[in-house]
């Protein structure tokens, strides 16, 4: 049995349509295969190119492959303060939501927050700043919702699992 190794690296590219992509380890070496199923187990259907990931990998006869995603951070070219929840949003709760639709080409979509009648606008740049590249209709996510010039809009989009971890952190505090 092969032992899993923990590594950190940057997503070289990921194609949700093909169902895979590659990670370049900070430690160097050959590219690491990141399969869509491994990403889905973390609670995301896609990941932005350049995102920083912490993963467990195994060496196989076909090369290194990710077996588990442990953490995802926004791309290194995104300013640090954007990657984390901005202080002005710290009091805005993460709310459970489902993606109504999202069009990567158009650069936006909408989600439905549980218990709210109105749609919530989701812009591609907000998604990218959170380390995500695309959303699938019906996908469970967590949103920080603010009032925008034309209604409710997402100021932050996180995976469902991220929201669950934040709830656990609050319970421990």
Secondary structure, 3 states (H helix, E strand, C coil): CCCCEEEEEEEEEEECCCCEEEEEECCCCCCEEEEHHHHHHHCCCCCCCCCEEEEEEEEECCEEEEEEEEEEECCCCCCHHHHCCCHHHCCCCEEEEEEEEEECCCCEEEEEECCCCCEEEEEHHHHHHCCCCCCCCCCEEEEEEEEECCEEEEEEEEEHHHHHHHHHHHHHC
